Amino acid sequence: MALQAVGIIAEYNPFHNGHAYQVAQARKMTGADVVVAAMSGNWVQRGEPALMDKWQRAQAAIAGGVDLVVELPTASAVQPAHLFASGGVSLLAAMGCRWLVFGSEHPEMDYDQLMAHLPSDPATFKRFDQTYASLFQGYLREQTGITLNAANDILGFFYALANRRQGDPLELLALARKGSQHNDQAIAAASAFASATSIRSAALPGDWDAVAAVVPATTLAILKDAQLTSWEDFWPNLRYQLVSGDVADLRQVYQITEGVEYRLKRAALPSATFADFMHAVKTKRYTYTRLQRQSAYLLGQMKPAEMDPQPQYLRVLGYSTAGQRYLHQIKKQVNLPLISRADRDWQRGPGELDDRLGALRTLITGIPQDYGRIPVKITLSE
């Protein structure tokens, strides 16, 4: 009998108790045999380096109940919400998933009503006194009375929109978020749940007692053993690029528009830290997230032609025994190349951008990321 798969689009940065709850609920809600995660690689959606590398995060996810982890390529992962969602939906559909389960602050939200009121004129959101997100949310609120401003509600809407535009390949199920808010900065006392943001803030200085309460034991062990990274580790390299680079060259990078290259270049030399740099370039028009993504694009020298959010291949990062069985089941039916070992053809071809971003991490940690690496396999007693 064919195995049925439920998909989750995730970063697992890092995998915590809330994620473990979501995985268990996804299995329970759908009756699926296999949980497939489309997971961001070494750089994540908000334009930040992942705390741990993609292999360590895949290992934590498989130990936490995920059966199969497939990399969401950089060109999908480090994008605004609508393109991130489009890439994730496309990847899970290509993997043969039947369902997509996602966390939401308001799981009862009427996405169909929101989609029915989308404007047909693309110029609706082209004003320079507000961000795209602010204009978009304001417009939908005026049209429908629905306030769409919580991070996971926004992502959920874009999952629904991407799914609709791709022909509804997935059945979408919203799951109420457990515990803390998406961007809570601190781990609450006596709680088993915390935001990934607060866990990163505690893990970087090694506050393991706080972290231990809110992550599975395997995640804690991997975190303690890993070389954790943040933007501060990469800032000297980006700073050098900005100081030494010509503005005409900076302008060739993806999403470096509207003259922001001058602002970024001016701020680089006097900014000793990445935090100083962000503070110096922040304006009402440019959110921290947008500026972080632009910084990631510059650091990785990402060109517009490389940033197609629709995945071109399926890179397997890890699996359980059930995940391995599912891979065998679908391998002759998938319409994208399944990559379980990165070879030179992948490096020089469709995987060139991911390979380059992996190499940037290797500069900091010394750990090779792509060539020759094989999926993490965890055999759990079944």
matplotlib code that plots the C-alpha trace (Angstrom):
import matplotlib.pyplot as plt

x = [0.0, 1.3, 2.6, 0.8, 2.9, 2.2, 4.4, 5.7, 7.7, 10.2, 13.5, 14.1, 16.4, 16.7, 14.2, 12.3, 9.4, 6.8, 8.1, 7.9, 4.3, 3.5, 5.1, 3.1, -0.2, 0.4, 0.6, -2.4, -4.6, -4.0, -3.2, -0.1, 2.5, 5.4, 6.2, 8.2, 9.9, 11.0, 13.7, 15.8, 19.5, 22.3, 20.6, 17.0, 14.1, 14.8, 18.3, 20.2, 22.8, 21.2, 22.4, 23.5, 24.2, 21.6, 22.9, 22.8, 19.3, 18.2, 19.6, 17.6, 14.4, 14.7, 15.3, 12.3, 9.8, 10.3, 10.8, 12.3, 14.1, 14.5, 16.4, 14.5, 17.0, 18.5, 16.7, 13.4, 14.5, 16.0, 13.0, 10.0, 7.1, 5.2, 8.2, 9.3, 5.8, 5.7, 9.0, 7.9, 4.6, 6.2, 8.8, 6.3, 4.0, 7.0, 7.7, 4.2, 2.8, -0.9, -1.2, 0.6, 0.2, 1.4, 1.3, -1.0, -1.9, -5.5, -6.2, -9.8, -8.8, -10.7, -8.0, -10.5, -12.1, -8.7, -7.7, -11.0, -10.1, -6.6, -6.1, -5.6, -3.5, 0.1, 0.7, -1.6, 1.5, 4.0, 4.2, 7.5, 6.3, 5.3, 6.7, 5.1, 3.9, 2.2, 0.4, -0.6, -2.0, -3.8, -5.5, -6.8, -8.1, -10.0, -11.4, -12.3, -12.1, -9.5, -6.3, -3.4, -0.4, 0.8, 3.9, 2.4, -1.0, 0.8, 2.8, -0.4, -2.1, 0.8, 0.8, -2.9, -2.2, 0.7, -1.2, -4.2, -1.9, -0.2, -3.4, -4.2, -1.8, -1.9, -4.7, -3.9, -4.5, -3.8, -2.7, -2.9, 0.6, 1.5, 3.0, 5.1, 4.8, 6.9, 9.4, 9.4, 12.9, 13.1, 12.3, 9.4, 10.0, 8.3, 7.2, 8.0, 7.6, 9.6, 10.2, 13.2, 14.3, 14.5, 16.2, 18.9, 19.4, 20.0, 22.0, 24.6, 26.0, 25.6, 22.6, 21.9, 19.7, 17.2, 17.4, 17.1, 13.5, 12.2, 14.0, 14.2, 17.3, 18.8, 18.5, 20.3, 23.1, 23.6, 23.5, 26.1, 28.4, 28.0, 29.8, 26.9, 26.9, 25.2, 25.5, 28.4, 30.6, 30.0, 30.1, 33.9, 33.4, 30.4, 32.0, 35.1, 32.9, 31.0, 34.1, 36.1, 33.3, 32.2, 28.5, 28.0, 29.0, 26.8, 23.9, 24.2, 23.1, 19.6, 17.2, 19.8, 17.6, 16.4, 19.9, 20.2, 23.7, 25.0, 23.4, 24.9, 28.3, 28.4, 27.4, 29.9, 33.2, 32.0, 30.0, 32.2, 29.4, 26.6, 24.1, 25.7, 25.4, 21.7, 21.0, 22.8, 20.9, 17.4, 14.7, 10.9, 10.9, 13.5, 12.6, 15.4, 14.3, 14.6, 18.0, 19.2, 18.1, 19.8, 23.0, 22.7, 22.3, 25.4, 27.5, 26.6, 26.9, 23.4, 22.4, 18.8, 19.2, 20.0, 17.0, 14.1, 12.0, 10.7, 13.0, 15.0, 16.0, 15.2, 18.2, 17.7, 19.3, 18.1, 15.6, 14.3, 13.6, 10.0, 11.4, 13.8, 10.9, 8.9, 11.9, 12.0, 8.3, 8.4, 11.8, 10.5, 7.5, 9.1, 9.6, 12.7, 16.1, 16.5, 19.9, 21.2, 24.9, 26.2, 28.6, 30.6, 27.7, 25.4, 28.0, 28.6, 25.0, 21.7, 23.4, 25.9, 24.2, 23.6, 27.2, 28.5, 26.4, 27.6, 31.2, 30.6, 29.6, 32.7, 34.8, 33.5, 33.3, 35.7, 33.0, 32.4, 28.7, 28.0, 30.4, 30.3, 27.9, 25.3, 21.9, 21.7, 20.0, 18.4, 16.9, 14.3, 12.6, 9.3]
y = [0.0, 3.4, 5.7, 9.0, 12.1, 15.3, 18.3, 21.1, 24.2, 25.0, 26.4, 24.5, 27.2, 25.3, 22.4, 23.0, 21.6, 23.6, 22.0, 18.5, 19.2, 20.4, 17.2, 15.0, 16.9, 16.9, 13.1, 12.9, 15.3, 13.6, 10.0, 10.4, 7.6, 10.1, 13.7, 15.6, 18.9, 21.4, 23.1, 26.2, 25.5, 27.5, 30.9, 31.5, 33.6, 36.7, 37.0, 35.4, 32.6, 29.6, 29.0, 25.5, 24.1, 22.3, 18.8, 19.4, 20.9, 17.9, 15.5, 17.3, 17.3, 13.5, 12.8, 14.9, 13.0, 14.2, 11.4, 13.2, 16.5, 18.1, 21.4, 24.4, 26.0, 29.4, 31.0, 30.1, 30.3, 33.8, 35.6, 37.7, 35.7, 35.3, 33.8, 31.7, 30.2, 29.6, 27.7, 25.7, 24.7, 23.8, 21.6, 19.7, 19.2, 17.8, 15.4, 14.0, 15.3, 15.2, 17.8, 20.9, 21.6, 25.0, 26.8, 29.9, 32.4, 32.3, 28.9, 29.8, 32.6, 32.8, 32.7, 32.3, 35.6, 37.3, 35.8, 36.9, 40.5, 40.7, 43.7, 43.1, 46.3, 45.6, 49.3, 49.1, 48.5, 50.8, 53.7, 54.8, 56.1, 52.7, 49.1, 46.6, 44.6, 47.6, 48.6, 45.0, 44.4, 47.8, 47.1, 43.6, 45.0, 47.7, 45.2, 42.4, 43.6, 40.8, 41.9, 40.0, 41.0, 38.0, 36.4, 32.9, 34.2, 36.1, 33.0, 30.9, 33.3, 33.1, 29.3, 29.3, 31.8, 29.8, 26.6, 28.2, 29.6, 26.2, 24.3, 23.3, 20.3, 20.3, 20.1, 22.9, 22.5, 25.3, 24.3, 26.8, 27.8, 26.5, 28.7, 31.8, 34.4, 34.0, 36.8, 36.7, 37.7, 35.8, 32.2, 32.4, 30.7, 27.4, 27.0, 24.0, 26.3, 29.2, 31.0, 30.1, 33.8, 33.5, 30.1, 31.5, 34.4, 32.0, 29.4, 31.9, 32.8, 29.2, 29.6, 25.9, 25.7, 28.0, 26.2, 22.7, 23.4, 24.2, 21.8, 18.0, 16.4, 15.6, 19.3, 20.3, 17.9, 19.0, 22.7, 22.1, 20.4, 22.7, 25.8, 28.2, 31.2, 34.6, 37.6, 39.0, 36.1, 37.1, 40.9, 41.3, 39.6, 41.7, 44.9, 44.3, 43.8, 47.0, 49.1, 47.8, 47.3, 49.7, 50.8, 49.8, 46.3, 46.3, 47.3, 44.0, 42.0, 40.8, 43.4, 46.1, 48.8, 52.4, 53.6, 51.5, 50.5, 54.1, 53.9, 50.5, 51.4, 54.6, 52.8, 49.9, 51.6, 53.3, 50.2, 47.9, 45.3, 44.0, 45.4, 48.8, 48.5, 47.6, 50.5, 52.9, 51.8, 51.4, 53.7, 53.6, 52.3, 49.6, 47.0, 45.2, 41.9, 43.5, 45.0, 41.6, 39.9, 42.5, 42.0, 38.2, 38.8, 41.0, 38.6, 35.7, 37.8, 36.6, 37.7, 38.1, 35.2, 32.9, 33.7, 31.8, 30.7, 27.6, 24.7, 23.0, 19.9, 18.0, 17.8, 15.2, 16.2, 13.4, 10.6, 8.0, 4.4, 5.4, 8.4, 6.2, 3.9, 6.9, 8.0, 4.6, 4.9, 8.3, 8.3, 7.2, 9.6, 12.9, 15.4, 17.1, 15.5, 13.8, 14.7, 12.5, 13.2, 16.5, 15.8, 18.2, 18.4, 19.6, 22.0, 23.6, 23.5, 23.9, 23.7, 26.4, 29.0, 26.6, 25.4, 29.0, 29.8, 26.6, 27.6, 30.9, 28.9, 26.7, 29.9, 30.5, 26.9, 24.9, 22.2, 21.3, 21.7, 20.2, 18.3, 14.6, 15.0, 12.3, 12.5, 12.0, 8.7, 8.0, 4.5, 4.7, 1.6, 1.3]
z = [0.0, -1.0, 1.8, 2.3, 3.2, 5.0, 4.4, 6.6, 5.5, 8.2, 9.2, 12.4, 13.6, 15.9, 16.2, 19.5, 21.5, 19.5, 16.3, 17.8, 18.8, 15.2, 13.7, 16.0, 15.4, 11.6, 11.7, 14.0, 12.0, 8.6, 9.5, 7.2, 7.2, 6.6, 7.6, 5.0, 5.9, 3.3, 5.3, 4.6, 4.1, 5.6, 5.3, 6.4, 5.3, 7.4, 5.8, 8.7, 8.8, 10.5, 14.0, 13.1, 9.7, 7.6, 8.4, 12.1, 11.9, 9.7, 12.3, 15.1, 13.0, 12.2, 15.9, 16.7, 14.5, 10.9, 8.5, 5.5, 5.3, 1.9, 1.5, 0.4, -1.9, -1.1, -4.1, -2.3, 1.3, 1.5, 0.0, 1.1, 2.4, -0.8, -2.7, 0.3, 0.4, -3.3, -3.3, -0.3, -1.7, -5.0, -3.3, -1.2, -4.2, -6.2, -3.3, -3.7, -0.4, 0.0, 2.8, 4.1, 7.8, 9.1, 12.4, 12.7, 15.3, 14.0, 12.4, 11.7, 9.3, 6.0, 3.4, 0.6, 1.5, 1.5, -1.8, -3.4, -2.6, -3.9, -6.2, -9.9, -10.3, -9.3, -8.7, -5.6, -3.4, -5.2, -2.7, -1.2, 2.1, 3.5, 3.2, 0.8, 3.8, 5.5, 2.3, 1.6, 5.1, 5.1, 1.8, 2.8, 6.1, 4.2, 1.8, 4.2, 7.8, 8.4, 10.1, 8.7, 10.8, 12.8, 11.2, 10.8, 9.6, 6.9, 5.9, 6.0, 3.6, 1.2, 1.4, 0.5, -2.4, -3.7, -3.5, -5.4, -8.1, -8.5, -9.1, -5.5, -5.3, -1.5, 1.1, 3.7, 7.4, 9.9, 13.4, 16.4, 17.5, 20.9, 23.6, 22.8, 20.0, 16.9, 17.8, 21.6, 22.7, 26.0, 27.1, 29.6, 33.0, 33.6, 30.0, 27.7, 24.6, 23.4, 20.1, 18.0, 18.3, 22.1, 21.9, 19.6, 22.0, 24.9, 22.9, 21.5, 24.9, 26.1, 28.5, 28.4, 31.4, 29.7, 26.4, 27.9, 29.1, 25.6, 23.1, 22.8, 24.3, 20.9, 19.8, 23.1, 22.6, 18.9, 19.9, 22.6, 20.2, 17.2, 16.2, 16.3, 14.0, 13.8, 11.5, 13.6, 12.4, 8.8, 9.2, 8.6, 5.1, 4.2, 5.5, 3.3, 0.3, 0.9, 1.6, -1.3, -3.8, -6.5, -6.2, -9.9, -9.0, -5.8, -8.0, -10.0, -6.9, -6.4, -4.9, -4.5, -5.8, -5.2, -4.4, -1.2, -2.3, -1.5, 2.0, 2.7, 1.5, 3.5, 6.7, 6.4, 7.4, 10.7, 11.8, 14.0, 14.3, 12.2, 14.8, 14.4, 10.7, 10.8, 13.1, 10.8, 7.6, 9.1, 7.9, 7.9, 4.4, 5.0, 7.6, 9.5, 7.7, 4.3, 5.1, 6.4, 3.3, 1.1, 3.2, 2.6, -1.1, -1.1, 1.0, -1.3, -4.5, -5.5, -9.0, -10.2, -12.7, -9.8, -7.6, -9.2, -6.2, -8.0, -6.9, -9.7, -7.7, -4.6, -2.2, 0.5, 3.8, 6.1, 6.6, 9.0, 8.0, 6.9, 5.0, 3.1, 2.2, 0.9, -1.2, -2.8, -3.5, -5.2, -6.9, -10.3, -10.2, -9.2, -12.0, -10.5, -10.0, -6.6, -5.2, -2.3, -2.9, -4.3, -7.2, -9.4, -12.0, -9.3, -7.9, -11.3, -12.4, -10.5, -7.1, -7.7, -5.5, -2.6, -2.8, -2.7, 0.4, 2.0, 1.3, 3.1, 6.2, 5.8, 5.9, 9.4, 10.8, 8.7, 8.1, 4.5, 3.5, 0.2, -2.0, -1.2, 1.8, 2.2, 4.0, 7.7, 8.5, 11.9, 12.4, 15.2, 16.6, 14.8]

ax = plt.figure().add_subplot(projection="3d")
ax.plot(x, y, z, "-o")
ax.set_aspect("equal")
plt.show()
